[in-house]
Amino acid sequence: MSVWLGRGLFALGVVLLMHSALSMQQFVQYVKQVDDADAATPSDIVVETLAALFVCVVGLTVWAGPFKPLFAAPEFAKKSFDSMAYRPSFFSFNSRSQRVAALRQRAVRANKQ
């Protein structure tokens, strides 16, 4: 039921947003005909656009379903930090440290001579 309510609210929001876009387009055409460059956007278009945005956001929120808890404590309460931080894909066994150490030893030997 909530999925259909969310979809309906989202569709209503999109229709309201399209109507406000059409109203704005008509207002721009009117301003061009009258040659009034300083005309402000009518407040009814602004209010309708904000209401449409709000209805779309509420519709998508209802459509998405229940949220997960913000804190991950219930999911990770039984796991230790080491088990969560263990990522074998980040292990690097073939690093530059061996080459850097060899270069350093050569430099030390060259300085001794």
N, C-alpha and C positions, 0 to 999 in steps of 0.2 A: 504494500500500500504506500509506504513512504517513498518507494522508488518512483511510482507514478505521480505522486504529489510533487516530488522534486523535478521530474521531467516537465510537468505542467507549469510549475513556477518558472523554470528556466525558459520554456517556450514563451510564456507570457512576458518575461523580461526581454527576450529577443524581439518580440513584436513591439513592445514599448520603445525599445532602443531604435528599431527601424523607423517607427513613427516620429521619434524625436529627430532622427537624421533627416527625414523628409521635411519636417517642419523647419529645420535649420536651412536646408537647401532652398525652400521657398522664401525664407527670410533674406537669405543672401541675394536671391534674384530680385526681391523687392528693393533692397538697399542699392543694388546696381541701377535699377530703373529710376530711383529717386535721386541718385548721386549724393547720397549722404554717407560719407566715409567714416563719420564719427558715431554711427549708430551702435549702441550696445546690444549685446545678445539679450533677447527677451527672457525674463525670469521664468516664464512657464516652460520654455525649452530646457533651461538649466535644471529646473526642478524635475521635469520629466526624465531627463537623461540620468540624473542621480538616482531617481526612484527605480528606473529600469536597471541600472547597475546593481543596486541593492537587491532587487528581486532576482536578478541573475545569480548573484553570489549566494543568496539564501537557497535558491533552487539547486544550485550545484552542491551546496553543503548537505542539503537533505538527500539529494540523489546519491552522494558518495557513501552514505551510511554512517555507522558509528565510528568514532575516532578511537585510535589506540591511546593508552595513557601517555602523558607527556614524559614522565619519568620511566626509565627502563628498569627500575629496581625490581619489579616483580619477575621480569624475564631473566635477569642476571643475578638474582640474589644467591643462587646456588653455585654460580661459577666464580672461580678465582680470577684475579686480574691476569695472572700468567696464562691461563687457558684462553682468555679473550685476546690477549696481545700476541699469541703464538700464530705467526703467519709465515709458513715455509716459503711462500713466494717471494718474500723479501730477503731471504738468506742469500748471501753472496760468498761463494767459496773461491771464486776466481777473481780476486780483487787486484788492485794496483800495488798493494802494500809490499808484495815480494819484489817487484821491480824497483820500487822506491827505496827499499832497504838495500838492494844490490847497488843502486846508484850512490847511495849514501856511504856504503862501505868503500866504494871506489874513490869517492871524494876524500874520505878520511885517509886512505892509503896514499893518495896523491899529496896530501898536505904533510904527511910524515916524511916523505922523501925530499 
